[in-house]
């Protein structure tokens, strides 16, 4: 499948956006020192996923240096807007991590100039809160640019409100279970269950709509969608059982995260396989 790089880029991009979204909200509502340490770790992991996503997406371009051409399409090309917004999200997350990390961790005599710079910048009143709000907004906007990239009037199987739902539920489901795996539990476990249930409940009407538009293509994607639903159910059961434990088992959340990640990749493969332009 030649669109496989885009499958991984969109899924990993939405995963990263979800992680940054939840970590930033957590900072705004629970800005304790222990929580800030977890948030920094979550944002670092999100940056790693962003880098992996960008690397994989470069294969879709044929010549990776062509990525710089997106600058000329900003404002008029949905894909350019998507990549530009992704770059903004990445950049602001890097700034947030640096400011948080180098003001909390004593690096001794190493990188003293970075620590001094971060401490000076952090003297700006409410800077951390402003960055957190900006990251929440950028996370949501980035996923919206993905939606706009694929809601094409000429592609009937994509030009539906299910495309919007799919992109945001992926962000919420993957982001929430990822931050749970990294020790952030408040509220997100409920959001995870709600988002997964939404994916499962809407799968049948979604498939029925796709069958009405393109019966053959829709039939061919049933195995991918079944795999997605099965993995999401397994993940939801694991999270529910782990939440009942007094001491949470991180490995169980991690297994659940892998199930959701693979499941959403299966669902995204089905989404791309439904690409069709009617004659």
C-alpha positions in Angstrom: 0.0 0.0 0.0 1.7 3.2 -1.2 -0.1 5.4 1.4 1.4 3.5 4.3 3.7 6.4 5.3 0.6 8.7 5.6 -1.1 6.0 7.7 1.7 6.2 10.3 2.2 9.9 10.1 -1.5 10.7 10.8 -1.8 8.1 13.5 1.4 9.1 15.2 0.6 12.7 14.7 -2.7 12.4 16.4 -1.1 10.3 19.2 1.4 13.0 19.8 -1.3 15.7 19.7 -3.4 13.8 22.2 -0.5 13.3 24.6 0.4 17.0 24.5 -3.3 17.9 24.8 -3.8 15.9 28.0 -0.4 16.8 29.5 -1.1 20.5 29.0 -4.6 20.3 30.4 -3.2 18.4 33.4 -0.7 21.2 34.0 -3.4 23.8 33.9 -5.6 22.1 36.5 -2.9 20.2 38.6 0.3 22.2 38.5 2.1 20.3 41.3 5.8 19.6 41.2 5.3 15.9 40.9 2.8 16.3 38.1 5.0 18.7 36.2 7.7 16.0 36.2 5.3 13.5 34.6 4.1 16.2 32.1 7.7 16.8 31.0 8.2 13.1 30.5 5.0 12.8 28.5 5.9 15.7 26.2 9.4 14.2 25.6 7.8 10.9 24.5 5.3 12.9 22.4 8.3 14.6 20.6 9.8 11.2 19.9 6.6 10.0 18.3 6.5 13.3 16.3 10.1 12.7 15.0 9.2 9.1 14.0 6.1 10.3 12.2 8.0 13.0 10.3 10.7 10.5 9.3 8.2 8.0 8.0 6.2 10.7 6.2 9.3 11.8 4.3 9.2 8.5 2.3 5.8 9.6 0.9 7.4 12.6 -0.7 9.8 10.6 -2.9 12.5 13.3 -2.3 12.4 14.4 1.4 13.8 17.8 0.6 10.5 18.6 -1.2 9.0 19.0 2.2 10.4 22.6 2.2 8.0 23.3 -0.7 5.1 23.2 1.8 6.1 26.7 2.9 4.8 28.1 -0.4 1.4 26.5 0.0 0.6 27.7 3.5 -2.9 29.3 3.6 -4.1 27.8 0.4 -3.1 24.1 0.6 -4.7 22.0 3.3 -1.7 19.7 3.3 0.7 22.6 3.7 -1.4 23.9 6.6 -1.3 20.5 8.2 2.5 20.2 8.0 3.0 23.8 9.1 0.7 23.4 12.1 2.5 20.1 13.0 5.7 22.0 12.9 4.3 24.7 15.2 3.1 22.0 17.6 6.5 20.4 17.6 8.4 23.6 18.1 6.2 24.9 21.0 6.4 21.5 22.7 10.2 21.6 22.4 10.3 25.0 24.0 7.9 23.8 26.8 10.1 20.8 27.5 13.3 22.8 27.6 11.9 25.4 29.9 10.5 22.8 32.2 13.5 20.4 32.2 16.3 22.8 32.6 14.7 24.7 35.4 13.9 21.5 37.4 16.9 19.3 36.8 20.3 20.3 38.2 22.7 19.6 35.3 25.8 20.6 37.2 28.4 22.4 35.0 26.9 20.9 31.8 24.9 23.1 29.6 24.9 25.9 32.1 24.1 28.5 29.5 20.9 26.7 28.5 19.8 26.5 32.1 20.5 30.2 32.7 18.6 31.1 29.5 15.6 28.9 30.5 15.6 30.4 34.0 15.6 33.9 32.6 12.8 33.2 30.2 10.8 31.5 32.9 10.7 34.8 34.8 8.1 36.0 32.3 4.8 36.0 34.3 2.4 33.1 33.6 4.6 31.8 30.8 4.2 28.2 31.5 0.4 28.6 31.7 0.4 30.5 28.4 2.4 27.8 26.7 0.1 25.1 28.1 -3.0 26.9 26.7 -1.2 27.4 23.3 -0.3 23.7 23.2 -4.0 22.7 23.9 -5.1 24.9 21.0 -2.4 23.8 18.6 -3.2 20.1 19.3 -6.8 20.6 18.4 -6.0 22.8 15.4 -3.5 20.3 14.1 -6.0 17.5 14.1 -8.5 19.8 12.4 -6.0 20.5 9.6 -5.8 16.7 9.0 -9.6 16.6 8.8 -9.6 19.4 6.2 -6.9 17.6 4.2 -9.0 14.5 3.7 -12.6 15.9 3.5 -12.4 16.2 -0.2 -15.7 16.8 -2.1 -14.4 14.5 -4.9 -13.8 11.6 -2.5 -17.2 10.6 -1.3 -16.0 8.0 1.2 -13.9 10.7 2.9 -16.2 13.7 2.6 -18.4 12.7 5.6 -18.6 13.8 9.2 -17.2 10.4 10.1 -13.8 11.6 9.0 -13.8 14.3 11.6 -15.0 11.8 14.3 -12.3 9.3 13.4 -9.5 11.8 13.6 -10.5 13.2 16.9 -11.4 9.9 18.5 -8.0 8.6 17.5 -6.4 11.6 19.2 -8.4 11.1 22.4 -8.1 7.3 22.6 -4.4 7.0 21.8 -3.5 10.2 23.7 -5.3 9.2 26.9 -4.0 5.7 27.1 -0.5 6.9 26.3 -0.4 9.3 29.2 -1.9 6.7 31.5 1.0 4.4 30.6 3.3 7.3 31.7 1.6 7.8 35.1 -1.1 10.4 34.4 -4.4 8.9 35.5 -6.8 11.7 36.4 -9.8 12.1 34.2 -8.1 10.5 31.2 -9.2 6.9 32.0 -12.9 8.1 31.6 -12.1 9.9 28.4 -10.4 6.8 27.1 -13.4 4.6 27.7 -15.8 7.2 26.2 -13.7 7.7 23.0 -13.3 3.9 22.5 -17.0 3.3 23.0 -17.7 6.1 20.5 -15.4 4.4 17.9 -17.1 1.0 18.5 -20.7 2.3 18.5 -20.3 4.3 15.3 -18.4 1.6 13.4 -21.6 -0.1 12.1 -23.3 3.0 10.8 -20.0 4.1 9.3 -19.6 0.8 7.5 -23.2 1.0 6.3 -22.5 4.4 4.8 -19.4 3.2 3.1 -21.3 0.2 1.7 -23.8 2.6 0.2 -21.1 4.6 -1.5 -18.7 1.9 -2.6 -19.9 -1.7 -1.7 -16.8 -3.5 -3.0 -14.3 -1.3 -1.3 -16.2 -1.4 1.9 -16.5 -5.1 1.9 -12.7 -5.4 1.4 -12.1 -3.4 4.6 -14.2 -5.4 7.0 -11.3 -7.5 8.2 -9.3 -4.3 9.0 -12.2 -2.8 10.9 -12.9 -6.0 12.7 -9.3 -6.2 13.8 -9.5 -2.6 15.0 -12.6 -3.2 17.0 -11.2 -6.4 18.6 -8.0 -4.7 19.7 -9.9 -1.7 21.1 -12.2 -4.0 23.2 -9.1 -5.9 24.6 -7.5 -2.5 25.5 -10.7 -1.3 27.2 -11.0 -4.5 29.2 -7.4 -4.2 30.3 -7.8 -0.6 31.4 -11.0 -1.3 33.3 -9.3 -4.2 35.2 -6.2 -2.2 35.9 -8.3 0.8 37.2 -9.8 -1.5 39.8 -6.4 -2.2 41.3 -5.2 -0.1 44.2 -1.7 -0.1 42.7 -1.8 0.5 39.0 0.3 -1.8 36.8 2.1 0.3 34.2 2.7 -2.8 32.0 -1.0 -3.4 31.6 -1.5 0.1 30.4 1.4 -0.3 28.0 -0.1 -3.5 26.5 -3.4 -1.7 26.2 -1.6 1.2 24.5 0.0 -1.1 22.0 -3.5 -2.7 21.3 -5.0 0.7 20.6 -2.0 1.8 18.5 -2.2 -1.3 16.3 -6.0 -1.1 16.2 -6.0 2.5 15.0 -3.4 1.7 12.4 -5.7 -1.0 11.1 -8.6 1.5 11.1 -6.5 4.1 9.2 -5.4 1.5 6.6 -9.1 0.8 6.0 -9.7 4.6 5.7 -7.0 5.0 3.0 -8.2 1.9 1.2 -11.6 3.5 0.9 -10.2 6.2 -1.4 -12.4 6.3 -4.5 -13.4 9.0 -7.1 -16.7 8.1 -8.8 -16.8 8.4 -12.5 
